[in-house]
């Protein structure tokens, strides 16, 4: 993928303002210093970026995560950093996005909405990036949005190692996927640990009170009609009456007031089709795996199903801890005897969340702890590229070997 003559002497690592701690940690593991930059705001709050050192002919890595308090500012800052490197005649420009911005926008969720993830990929490529690394993308199709090479780094080996070291009698646990989207990740962990697997068929979105009308959808169940308030648009009523409608009479206007169908809750579980569980968790300790913890709705829904099905306890592991909206309150609402641990990586800064959730466990993807061997998620790809090794083969070997570390230190 890259030439074998690459060494640390012609390697530059830069970072945006979204996660300077992770940038420093990765640079320290690789054995280089973080490049000097000026990241500021103009008086009108526009983003200002300036490289403070020479990058001509240098292979450049830029680390910027998509989460945090200002994801839009972080995205623009990333684009400006890439473009500054390109216009400064840098060599290969590699972008590392631990959490890919707008990763949920990987498809059209409606009739007139953008595909945000694809647009972000186009902007990153247009800015000048030649290569991108992302940590545990939300969906596999994200890799296909780029015209250049992409590496999707996996955290399942880190999850497996945390489970082995931190969960007593983990051999007796069952791995559960909270919805269909997390099946691949959950099955991977279950296979690596040789554990049973169960799946929650999440019908949360389909059972929300307000269901968006679809052109050819046929809804089943009991519905009631409710008018949405909207500005009426005058139109001719379809009728056999020859009398012309009065333009001033709003009763004769056909509005764009769409009638939304509202599903009434059903008393029958089978009729509602909500929260079906494939597999058994009765009396067993559960390890639940997902790619992100955002608003906490999926977690709350899954916890209700597991509690109903008689699970003894739950350990929840997610790659990206966004903790949006009332997610912290959702986690706090469960007794620690049942929800024993919530585990995320530091792909997004967790300093503020850690203050609110002291029991939160954080896996360091950069491997800054001195107890780690130099074989961690974000450090290895950079180090391997400098030696001209094949990243994909090494990643696969780690997964197959179970990613066993000699000693591990966890927060």
DOVOLO-596272 format. One line per 4 residues: number of its first residue (from 1); for each residue x, y, z of N, C-alpha, C. Coordinates in steps of 0.05 Angstrom, whole numbers, plus 5000, padded with zeros to 4 digits. Layout:
N
NUM) X/Y/Z/X/Y/Z/X/Y/Z; ... .
END
This chain:
411
1) 5017/4976/5000/5000/5000/5000/5017/5025/5000; 5039/5025/5016/5058/5047/5017/5085/5036/5012; 5103/5053/5004/5130/5045/4998/5145/5036/5023; 5163/5017/5020/5177/5005/5043/5199/5024/5055 .
5) 5205/5046/5041/5227/5064/5051/5217/5083/5072; 5191/5082/5079/5180/5101/5098/5191/5095/5126; 5201/5116/5138/5212/5114/5165/5200/5137/5182; 5207/5136/5208/5196/5156/5226/5209/5184/5221 .
9) 5231/5185/5207/5244/5211/5201/5227/5228/5182; 5212/5215/5165/5195/5230/5147/5165/5225/5153; 5159/5223/5179/5132/5218/5187/5123/5241/5205; 5099/5252/5199/5088/5273/5215/5060/5266/5225 .
13) 5055/5271/5250/5028/5266/5262/5017/5292/5272; 4993/5299/5262/4979/5323/5271/4952/5315/5283; 4942/5333/5299/4915/5327/5311/4899/5352/5312; 4872/5348/5310/4854/5371/5313/4848/5375/5343 .
17) 4829/5393/5348/4823/5400/5375/4802/5382/5388; 4792/5362/5373/4771/5345/5384/4781/5325/5404; 4806/5315/5401/4816/5295/5420/4846/5296/5422; 4857/5318/5433/4887/5320/5435/4900/5299/5452 .
21) 4885/5288/5472/4897/5268/5489/4903/5242/5473; 4884/5235/5456/4888/5211/5440/4910/5215/5419; 4912/5239/5407/4933/5245/5388/4960/5242/5401; 4963/5253/5425/4989/5252/5439/4996/5223/5446 .
25) 4975/5208/5454/4980/5180/5462/4989/5163/5438; 4976/5167/5415/4984/5152/5391/5012/5160/5382; 5017/5186/5382/5044/5195/5374/5066/5184/5392; 5060/5182/5418/5079/5172/5437/5085/5142/5432 .
29) 5064/5127/5426/5067/5099/5421/5083/5094/5395; 5079/5111/5375/5093/5108/5350/5122/5117/5352; 5127/5136/5371/5154/5146/5375/5160/5171/5360; 5140/5187/5355/5144/5213/5342/5129/5234/5359 .
33) 5135/5259/5355/5122/5281/5369/5098/5291/5352; 5079/5303/5365/5056/5315/5352/5065/5341/5338; 5058/5343/5312/5065/5367/5297/5051/5392/5308; 5065/5415/5305/5055/5440/5315/5035/5452/5296 .
37) 5012/5460/5306/4992/5473/5290/4980/5497/5306; 4967/5514/5292/4951/5536/5304/4922/5530/5297; 4906/5525/5318/4878/5519/5315/4863/5540/5331; 4848/5557/5317/4835/5579/5330/4809/5587/5315 .
41) 4797/5608/5325/4773/5619/5312/4778/5648/5305; 4768/5656/5282/4769/5684/5275/4748/5699/5291; 4748/5725/5288/4729/5741/5304/4700/5734/5297; 4695/5726/5272/4668/5718/5263/4662/5689/5268 .
45) 4679/5675/5284/4675/5647/5292/4681/5627/5270; 4693/5636/5248/4702/5617/5228/4727/5603/5237; 4732/5579/5227/4754/5563/5236/4780/5572/5223; 4801/5574/5239/4828/5581/5230/4847/5558/5235 .
49) 4862/5550/5214/4881/5528/5216/4907/5537/5203; 4929/5531/5216/4955/5537/5205/4976/5516/5214; 4990/5504/5196/5012/5486/5203/5037/5502/5210; 5049/5495/5232/5072/5510/5242/5099/5497/5236 .
53) 5099/5477/5219/5124/5464/5212/5122/5453/5184; 5145/5448/5172/5147/5439/5145/5137/5410/5141; 5120/5405/5121/5111/5378/5115/5116/5370/5086; 5133/5386/5072/5138/5380/5044/5151/5352/5041 .
57) 5137/5335/5026/5147/5308/5021/5144/5289/5044; 5131/5298/5066/5128/5282/5090/5102/5266/5089; 5103/5241/5099/5079/5225/5102/5065/5235/5127; 5040/5244/5124/5026/5259/5145/5002/5244/5154 .
61) 4999/5242/5181/4976/5230/5193/4961/5252/5208; 4934/5253/5204/4918/5273/5218/4896/5258/5234; 4896/5262/5260/4876/5249/5277/4855/5269/5286; 4831/5263/5280/4808/5280/5288/4783/5262/5291 .
65) 4772/5262/5314/4748/5246/5319/4723/5262/5313; 4701/5248/5306/4677/5262/5298/4657/5268/5320; 4663/5258/5344/4644/5263/5366/4652/5288/5381; 4641/5290/5405/4648/5314/5421/4625/5334/5421 .
69) 4632/5357/5432/4612/5378/5436/4606/5393/5410; 4625/5395/5392/4622/5410/5367/4631/5394/5343; 4614/5374/5335/4623/5357/5313/4625/5372/5286; 4609/5392/5282/4611/5407/5257/4637/5423/5255 .
73) 4644/5436/5278/4670/5450/5278/4693/5431/5275; 4691/5408/5287/4712/5388/5284/4715/5379/5255; 4693/5376/5242/4694/5367/5214/4708/5388/5196; 4700/5413/5200/4712/5435/5184/4742/5437/5190 .
77) 4749/5434/5215/4777/5436/5223/4793/5413/5210; 4781/5389/5209/4794/5367/5196/4798/5373/5166; 4778/5383/5153/4781/5389/5124/4802/5410/5119; 4804/5430/5136/4824/5451/5133/4852/5440/5138 .
81) 4855/5422/5158/4881/5410/5163/4890/5393/5139; 4871/5378/5128/4878/5361/5104/4887/5379/5081; 4872/5400/5076/4877/5417/5053/4903/5433/5058; 4909/5440/5082/4934/5454/5088/4958/5436/5083 .
85) 4956/5411/5090/4977/5392/5084/4980/5388/5054; 4958/5386/5040/4959/5382/5011/4972/5406/4997; 4964/5430/5004/4975/5454/4992/5004/5459/5000; 5013/5446/5022/5040/5448/5031/5058/5426/5020 .
89) 5048/5412/5000/5063/5391/4985/5070/5368/5003; 5052/5360/5021/5057/5336/5037/5056/5311/5020; 5068/5289/5030/5067/5264/5015/5040/5251/5017; 5039/5227/5027/5013/5214/5032/5000/5227/5057 .
93) 4974/5232/5054/4959/5245/5076/4938/5224/5086; 4943/5214/5110/4925/5194/5122/4908/5207/5143; 4883/5203/5142/4864/5213/5161/4855/5191/5180; 4858/5195/5206/4849/5176/5226/4825/5188/5240 .
97) 4802/5176/5236/4777/5185/5249/4768/5162/5268; 4775/5163/5293/4766/5142/5312/4736/5138/5311; 4722/5161/5312/4693/5160/5307/4687/5176/5282; 4678/5162/5262/4674/5175/5236/4650/5194/5238 .
101) 4654/5220/5230/4631/5239/5233/4608/5232/5215; 4584/5236/5226/4559/5230/5212/4557/5201/5202; 4568/5183/5219/4568/5155/5211/4540/5143/5210; 4521/5154/5224/4494/5144/5223/4480/5151/5196 .
105) 4490/5171/5183/4477/5179/5157/4488/5164/5134; 4487/5137/5136/4498/5120/5115/4478/5112/5094; 4453/5121/5097/4432/5114/5078/4410/5135/5079; 4392/5134/5060/4370/5153/5060/4348/5143/5079 .
109) 4343/5158/5100/4323/5150/5119/4295/5161/5112; 4294/5176/5090/4268/5186/5081/4270/5192/5051; 4249/5206/5041/4248/5211/5012/4265/5234/5004; 4269/5254/5021/4283/5278/5013/4304/5285/5034 .
113) 4322/5267/5039/4344/5271/5058/4370/5264/5046; 4392/5275/5056/4419/5270/5044/4430/5244/5055; 4451/5234/5042/4467/5212/5052/4492/5225/5064; 4490/5233/5089/4511/5250/5101/4538/5237/5101 .
117) 4540/5211/5107/4565/5197/5108/4580/5198/5082; 4566/5195/5060/4578/5196/5033/4587/5224/5027; 4572/5244/5035/4580/5272/5030/4605/5278/5045; 4607/5270/5070/4631/5274/5086/4655/5260/5073 .
121) 4651/5236/5064/4673/5222/5050/4682/5237/5025; 4664/5247/5010/4671/5263/4986/4687/5288/4994; 4679/5301/5016/4693/5326/5024/4721/5319/5034; 4724/5297/5049/4751/5289/5058/4769/5283/5035 .
125) 4758/5269/5015/4774/5262/4991/4781/5287/4975; 4762/5305/4972/4766/5329/4957/4786/5347/4971; 4787/5347/4997/4805/5364/5012/4834/5355/5008; 4838/5329/5001/4865/5320/4995/4874/5295/5008 .
129) 4857/5282/5024/4864/5257/5037/4868/5235/5017; 4889/5219/5021/4894/5196/5003/4888/5169/5016; 4884/5170/5042/4880/5145/5057/4865/5151/5083; 4848/5133/5091/4833/5138/5116/4831/5113/5133 .
133) 4833/5118/5159/4829/5097/5179/4806/5105/5197; 4789/5086/5203/4766/5091/5221/4764/5068/5240; 4754/5074/5264/4752/5054/5285/4723/5044/5286; 4720/5019/5279/4694/5006/5282/4671/5022/5270 .
137) 4670/5024/5243/4649/5039/5230/4621/5029/5236; 4602/5047/5236/4574/5041/5243/4563/5019/5225; 4569/5021/5199/4560/5000/5180/4582/4995/5160; 4584/4971/5148/4606/4965/5130/4606/4982/5105 .
141) 4583/4993/5096/4582/5008/5071/4598/5034/5073; 4605/5043/5097/4621/5067/5099/4647/5064/5085; 4658/5041/5085/4684/5036/5071/4681/5040/5041; 4658/5036/5030/4654/5039/5001/4648/5067/4992 .
145) 4646/5086/5011/4641/5114/5004/4666/5129/4995; 4690/5116/4999/4715/5130/4993/4726/5119/4966; 4740/5137/4952/4753/5129/4927/4780/5117/4932; 4792/5122/4955/4818/5112/4961/4817/5089/4981 .
149) 4841/5080/4990/4842/5058/5009/4831/5065/5036; 4818/5046/5049/4805/5050/5075/4812/5026/5093; 4819/5032/5118/4822/5011/5137/4802/5015/5160; 4785/4995/5164/4766/4996/5186/4778/4979/5209 .
153) 4788/4992/5230/4801/4978/5252/4780/4967/5271; 4785/4943/5280/4766/4929/5297/4773/4931/5327; 4753/4932/5344/4758/4932/5373/4749/4906/5386; 4738/4888/5371/4730/4862/5383/4752/4849/5399 .
157) 4777/4849/5389/4798/4837/5405/4802/4850/5432; 4800/4877/5433/4802/4891/5458/4778/4884/5476; 4754/4882/5465/4731/4874/5481/4735/4846/5493; 4745/4828/5476/4750/4800/5486/4769/4800/5509 .
161) 4790/4816/5507/4810/4816/5528/4799/4828/5553; 4784/4849/5551/4771/4862/5574/4753/4842/5588; 4737/4827/5572/4719/4807/5584/4734/4786/5599; 4756/4776/5588/4772/4755/5601/4783/4764/5627 .
165) 4791/4790/5629/4805/4799/5652/4786/4811/5673; 4763/4821/5665/4746/4837/5683/4720/4824/5691; 4711/4803/5678/4686/4790/5684/4691/4763/5697; 4684/4759/5722/4689/4733/5734/4671/4712/5721 .
169) 4682/4689/5718/4667/4666/5706/4654/4674/5679; 4670/4688/5663/4659/4697/5637/4652/4673/5619; 4664/4650/5624/4658/4627/5607/4629/4619/5609; 4615/4627/5630/4587/4620/5633/4567/4641/5623 .
173) 4578/4662/5611/4561/4684/5602/4550/4678/5574; 4530/4694/5566/4519/4693/5539/4521/4721/5527; 4530/4722/5502/4533/4747/5487/4506/4753/5474; 4497/4778/5477/4471/4786/5467/4475/4811/5449 .
177) 4463/4810/5426/4462/4833/5408/4436/4849/5414; 4438/4875/5420/4414/4890/5427/4395/4895/5403; 4404/4892/5379/4388/4895/5355/4401/4881/5332; 4388/4882/5309/4398/4868/5286/4424/4880/5275 .
181) 4428/4906/5279/4451/4920/5269/4477/4912/5283; 4476/4902/5307/4500/4894/5322/4506/4865/5321; 4492/4850/5304/4495/4821/5303/4523/4813/5295; 4534/4825/5275/4561/4817/5265/4582/4820/5287 .
185) 4581/4843/5300/4601/4848/5321/4597/4829/5345; 4572/4825/5352/4566/4807/5375/4574/4778/5369; 4568/4769/5345/4575/4742/5337/4606/4738/5336; 4620/4759/5328/4649/4758/5327/4660/4754/5355 .
189) 4650/4769/5374/4659/4766/5402/4651/4739/5413; 4627/4730/5408/4618/4704/5417/4635/4681/5406; 4642/4683/5381/4658/4662/5368/4686/4662/5380; 4698/4686/5384/4725/4687/5394/4727/4677/5423 .
193) 4705/4681/5438/4705/4671/5466/4692/4644/5469; 4681/4634/5447/4667/4608/5448/4643/4609/5467; 4626/4630/5465/4603/4633/5482/4578/4631/5467; 4556/4626/5481/4529/4626/5468/4522/4654/5459 .
197) 4503/4655/5440/4494/4680/5428/4464/4682/5429; 4454/4706/5434/4425/4711/5433/4421/4738/5419; 4397/4741/5408/4391/4766/5393/4364/4777/5401; 4364/4803/5406/4339/4817/5412/4329/4829/5386 .
201) 4305/4822/5378/4293/4833/5354/4280/4859/5362; 4295/4881/5356/4287/4907/5365/4267/4920/5346; 4242/4923/5356/4221/4936/5340/4215/4964/5351; 4235/4975/5364/4231/5001/5376/4223/5023/5356 .
205) 4237/5024/5334/4231/5045/5314/4204/5041/5302; 4196/5016/5297/4170/5011/5284/4147/5016/5304; 4153/5016/5330/4131/5018/5349/4129/5046/5361; 4145/5065/5351/4143/5092/5361/4115/5103/5356 .
209) 4107/5122/5371/4080/5133/5369/4075/5145/5341; 4094/5161/5332/4090/5174/5306/4106/5158/5285; 4092/5148/5266/4104/5133/5244/4102/5149/5219; 4124/5153/5206/4125/5169/5182/4110/5155/5159 .
213) 4091/5169/5146/4076/5156/5124/4095/5148/5102; 4091/5125/5091/4107/5115/5068/4088/5110/5045; 4099/5114/5022/4083/5114/4998/4068/5088/4993; 4081/5066/4995/4069/5041/4989/4067/5023/5013 .
217) 4069/5035/5037/4069/5018/5061/4040/5010/5068; 4038/4985/5077/4012/4976/5087/4015/4970/5116; 4002/4986/5133/4004/4983/5162/3984/4963/5173; 3993/4947/5192/3976/4928/5205/3972/4936/5234 .
221) 3950/4928/5245/3945/4934/5272/3924/4956/5274; 3920/4967/5298/3900/4987/5302/3912/5014/5301; 3900/5032/5285/3910/5058/5282/3888/5079/5287; 3896/5103/5295/3878/5125/5296/3891/5148/5280 .
225) 3875/5166/5270/3884/5188/5254/3887/5213/5270; 3909/5227/5265/3913/5253/5278/3925/5272/5258; 3914/5296/5257/3923/5316/5237/3948/5330/5248; 3968/5332/5230/3991/5349/5236/3984/5378/5228 .
229) 3992/5396/5244/3987/5424/5238/4006/5433/5216; 3995/5444/5195/4011/5453/5173/3997/5476/5159; 4012/5489/5142/4000/5511/5126/3984/5500/5104; 3958/5506/5102/3941/5495/5081/3948/5506/5054 .
233) 3947/5489/5034/3951/5497/5006/3924/5494/4991; 3915/5514/4978/3889/5513/4965/3890/5494/4941; 3870/5477/4940/3868/5458/4918/3839/5452/4914; 3832/5443/4890/3805/5437/4883/3796/5410/4894 .
237) 3775/5410/4909/3765/5385/4920/3754/5367/4898; 3761/5342/4900/3752/5323/4880/3724/5315/4887; 3704/5325/4872/3676/5319/4878/3660/5323/4852; 3635/5315/4854/3618/5318/4831/3603/5345/4831 .
241) 3609/5361/4853/3595/5387/4855/3605/5406/4834; 3587/5419/4821/3594/5438/4800/3601/5465/4811; 3593/5470/4837/3598/5496/4849/3627/5500/4854; 3638/5523/4847/3666/5528/4850/3672/5535/4879 .
245) 3694/5526/4888/3701/5530/4916/3707/5559/4922; 3700/5568/4945/3705/5595/4954/3734/5597/4963; 3749/5615/4949/3777/5618/4955/3783/5627/4984; 3764/5642/4995/3768/5653/5022/3759/5634/5044 .
249) 3746/5613/5037/3737/5594/5057/3757/5572/5062; 3770/5573/5086/3791/5552/5091/3780/5524/5091; 3754/5521/5095/3742/5495/5096/3743/5481/5069; 3746/5497/5047/3747/5486/5020/3776/5480/5011 .
253) 3795/5485/5028/3823/5481/5020/3831/5452/5028; 3846/5440/5009/3858/5415/5015/3887/5421/5024; 3893/5416/5049/3919/5424/5060/3940/5403/5057; 3964/5410/5064/3985/5391/5065/3987/5379/5093 .
257) 3965/5382/5108/3964/5371/5134/3963/5341/5132; 3985/5328/5136/3987/5299/5132/3975/5285/5156; 3959/5265/5151/3948/5248/5172/3968/5227/5179; 3979/5230/5203/3998/5209/5212/3982/5187/5226 .
261) 3992/5163/5222/3980/5140/5234/3995/5134/5260; 3979/5131/5281/3991/5126/5307/3983/5099/5316; 4004/5083/5321/3999/5055/5329/3990/5055/5359; 3968/5042/5363/3959/5039/5391/3972/5016/5404 .
265) 3981/5018/5429/3994/4996/5442/3976/4972/5444; 3988/4949/5439/3972/4924/5439/3977/4909/5465; 3957/4896/5475/3960/4881/5499/3973/4854/5495; 3974/4846/5470/3986/4820/5463/4014/4823/5454 .
269) 4033/4809/5466/4061/4811/5458/4065/4801/5429; 4051/4780/5422/4055/4769/5395/4043/4788/5375; 4022/4802/5382/4010/4821/5363/4028/4845/5360; 4040/4855/5381/4057/4878/5379/4083/4871/5366 .
273) 4093/4847/5370/4118/4839/5358/4142/4855/5368; 4141/4864/5394/4162/4881/5404/4179/4865/5424; 4205/4867/5421/4223/4855/5441/4224/4825/5440; 4224/4813/5417/4227/4784/5415/4256/4777/5420 .
277) 4261/4756/5434/4288/4747/5440/4293/4719/5428; 4313/4718/5411/4322/4692/5400/4345/4682/5417; 4340/4661/5431/4360/4650/5450/4350/4652/5478; 4366/4642/5497/4357/4641/5525/4378/4656/5542 .
281) 4367/4673/5560/4384/4687/5579/4374/4683/5608; 4355/4666/5611/4343/4662/5638/4363/4652/5658; 4368/4668/5679/4386/4661/5700/4416/4663/5692; 4422/4675/5670/4449/4677/5660/4459/4705/5660 .
285) 4485/4708/5661/4498/4734/5660/4503/4742/5630; 4496/4766/5623/4495/4775/5596/4518/4794/5590; 4530/4791/5567/4549/4810/5556/4537/4821/5530; 4529/4847/5531/4516/4859/5509/4536/4876/5493 .
289) 4536/4873/5467/4556/4887/5450/4542/4904/5430; 4552/4929/5427/4541/4947/5406/4564/4965/5397; 4559/4980/5375/4580/4996/5364/4580/5024/5376; 4558/5034/5387/4558/5060/5399/4536/5062/5421 .
293) 4541/5080/5439/4521/5086/5460/4515/5116/5457; 4492/5122/5445/4485/5149/5438/4465/5161/5457; 4439/5158/5451/4418/5169/5469/4410/5149/5491; 4418/5124/5488/4411/5104/5508/4385/5091/5504 .
297) 4371/5097/5482/4345/5084/5477/4347/5054/5472; 4367/5047/5455/4371/5019/5450/4379/5004/5475; 4396/5016/5491/4404/5004/5516/4380/5000/5535; 4364/5020/5538/4340/5018/5555/4321/4997/5545 .
301) 4316/4996/5519/4298/4976/5508/4309/4948/5513; 4335/4944/5507/4347/4918/5511/4346/4909/5540; 4351/4928/5558/4351/4921/5587/4324/4913/5596; 4303/4925/5585/4276/4917/5592/4270/4889/5583 .
305) 4279/4882/5559/4275/4855/5549/4290/4835/5565; 4315/4841/5571/4332/4822/5586/4321/4818/5615; 4312/4840/5627/4300/4837/5654/4275/4821/5653; 4259/4824/5632/4234/4809/5629/4240/4779/5625 .
309) 4262/4774/5611/4269/4746/5604/4285/4733/5626; 4290/4747/5648/4303/4734/5671/4333/4734/5671; 4346/4753/5657/4375/4754/5658/4385/4761/5686; 4408/4750/5694/4418/4755/5722/4432/4781/5724 .
313) 4448/4789/5703/4462/4814/5703/4471/4820/5675; 4480/4845/5671/4487/4854/5644/4513/4870/5645; 4532/4864/5628/4555/4881/5622/4551/4892/5593; 4551/4918/5590/4546/4930/5564/4572/4942/5554 .
317) 4580/4934/5530/4605/4943/5517/4598/4956/5490; 4607/4981/5487/4603/4995/5462/4629/5009/5454; 4634/5010/5428/4658/5023/5418/4659/5052/5424; 4638/5066/5415/4637/5096/5416/4617/5105/5437 .
321) 4626/5119/5456/4608/5130/5477/4602/5159/5471; 4579/5163/5458/4571/5191/5452/4556/5204/5475; 4540/5188/5490/4526/5197/5513/4510/5223/5507; 4494/5222/5487/4477/5245/5479/4452/5246/5496 .
325) 4439/5269/5494/4413/5273/5507/4413/5263/5536; 4395/5245/5543/4393/5236/5571/4406/5209/5575; 4426/5202/5560/4438/5175/5562/4450/5170/5589; 4463/5190/5601/4474/5186/5628/4453/5179/5648 .
329) 4430/5192/5646/4408/5186/5664/4397/5158/5660; 4397/5149/5635/4388/5122/5629/4407/5102/5643; 4433/5106/5641/4452/5088/5654/4448/5089/5684; 4445/5113/5695/4442/5115/5724/4416/5103/5735 .
333) 4396/5100/5718/4370/5090/5727/4371/5060/5734; 4392/5046/5727/4393/5017/5732/4412/5012/5756; 4403/4993/5772/4419/4985/5795/4445/4971/5786; 4467/4977/5800/4492/4966/5792/4494/4936/5796 .
337) 4475/4925/5811/4475/4896/5814/4464/4883/5789; 4449/4898/5773/4438/4887/5748/4455/4897/5724; 4458/4923/5721/4476/4934/5700/4503/4938/5713; 4519/4917/5712/4544/4917/5728/4565/4935/5717 .
341) 4566/4939/5690/4587/4956/5679/4578/4966/5651; 4586/4991/5646/4583/5002/5619/4612/5008/5610; 4619/4997/5587/4646/4999/5577/4647/5012/5550; 4663/5032/5546/4667/5045/5520/4697/5049/5516 .
345) 4704/5056/5492/4732/5064/5486/4735/5094/5488; 4760/5103/5486/4765/5132/5486/4767/5142/5458; 4751/5131/5439/4750/5142/5412/4738/5170/5412; 4723/5176/5433/4712/5203/5438/4720/5210/5466 .
349) 4728/5235/5472/4736/5243/5499/4714/5237/5519; 4721/5224/5541/4702/5216/5562/4707/5229/5589; 4722/5251/5589/4729/5263/5615/4705/5273/5630; 4687/5287/5615/4663/5298/5628/4644/5276/5636 .
353) 4641/5256/5619/4623/5234/5626/4633/5218/5650; 4659/5215/5651/4671/5201/5674/4664/5214/5700; 4662/5240/5701/4655/5255/5725/4626/5248/5733; 4609/5244/5714/4581/5238/5719/4576/5208/5725 .
357) 4593/5192/5712/4590/5163/5716/4617/5152/5725; 4622/5153/5751/4648/5144/5761/4653/5114/5755; 4632/5099/5752/4635/5070/5747/4639/5063/5718; 4641/5084/5701/4645/5079/5672/4673/5067/5668 .
361) 4674/5046/5651/4700/5034/5644/4708/5043/5616; 4733/5051/5614/4743/5062/5588/4766/5046/5578; 4764/5036/5554/4786/5021/5542/4802/5040/5525; 4828/5041/5529/4845/5059/5515/4854/5046/5488 .
365) 4844/5057/5466/4850/5046/5440/4878/5053/5431; 4891/5072/5443/4918/5079/5436/4938/5063/5452; 4930/5050/5473/4948/5034/5489/4969/5050/5504; 4960/5072/5517/4979/5090/5530/4990/5078/5556 .
369) 4976/5058/5567/4985/5046/5592/5011/5031/5588; 5029/5034/5607/5055/5021/5604/5053/4991/5606; 5030/4981/5615/5027/4952/5618/5020/4939/5591; 5013/4955/5571/5006/4944/5545/5031/4937/5529 .
373) 5029/4915/5515/5048/4910/5494/5042/4928/5471; 5062/4934/5454/5057/4953/5431/5041/4939/5409; 5016/4934/5415/4999/4920/5394/4970/4929/5397; 4966/4955/5396/4939/4965/5401/4927/4978/5376 .
377) 4902/4984/5378/4885/4989/5354/4896/5011/5336; 4901/5035/5347/4908/5058/5330/4938/5061/5326; 4954/5051/5345/4983/5053/5342/4994/5035/5321; 4985/5010/5320/4996/4990/5301/4994/4998/5272 .
381) 4970/5008/5262/4969/5015/5234/4990/5035/5225; 4996/5055/5242/5016/5075/5235/5043/5061/5234; 5049/5046/5255/5075/5033/5257/5079/5013/5235; 5058/4998/5228/5061/4978/5207/5064/4991/5179 .
385) 5050/5014/5175/5054/5028/5150/5082/5038/5146; 5095/5046/5168/5123/5055/5166/5142/5033/5158; 5134/5009/5163/5151/4986/5156/5142/4973/5130; 5121/4983/5118/5111/4972/5093/5098/4945/5096 .
389) 5087/4939/5120/5074/4913/5125/5045/4914/5116; 5033/4891/5114/5005/4889/5106/4988/4891/5130; 4973/4914/5133/4957/4918/5156/4934/4898/5159; 4921/4893/5138/4897/4875/5139/4905/4847/5149 .
393) 4928/4837/5139/4936/4810/5148/4943/4810/5177; 4956/4831/5187/4964/4832/5215/4939/4834/5233; 4919/4850/5224/4894/4852/5239/4880/4825/5241; 4879/4811/5219/4866/4785/5219/4881/4765/5237 .
397) 4907/4766/5237/4923/4748/5254/4917/4754/5284; 4914/4780/5291/4909/4787/5319/4882/4776/5327; 4862/4779/5309/4835/4769/5316/4835/4739/5320; 4849/4725/5303/4849/4696/5304/4864/4686/5329 .
401) 4884/4700/5337/4899/4692/5361/4886/4701/5387; 4864/4715/5384/4850/4724/5408/4861/4748/5421; 4882/4760/5409/4893/4785/5419/4899/4783/5448; 4915/4764/5456/4922/4759/5484/4946/4777/5492 .
405) 4941/4794/5511/4963/4811/5521/4975/4798/5546; 5000/4803/5550/5013/4791/5574/5003/4803/5600; 4997/4829/5600/4985/4843/5623/4969/4866/5613; 4946/4872/5626/4928/4892/5617/4921/4910/5640 .
409) 4918/4935/5634/4910/4955/5655/4886/4970/5644; 4864/4969/5659/4839/4981/5650/4831/5003/5670; 4818/5024/5659/4806/5045/5676/4782/5034/5691 .
END
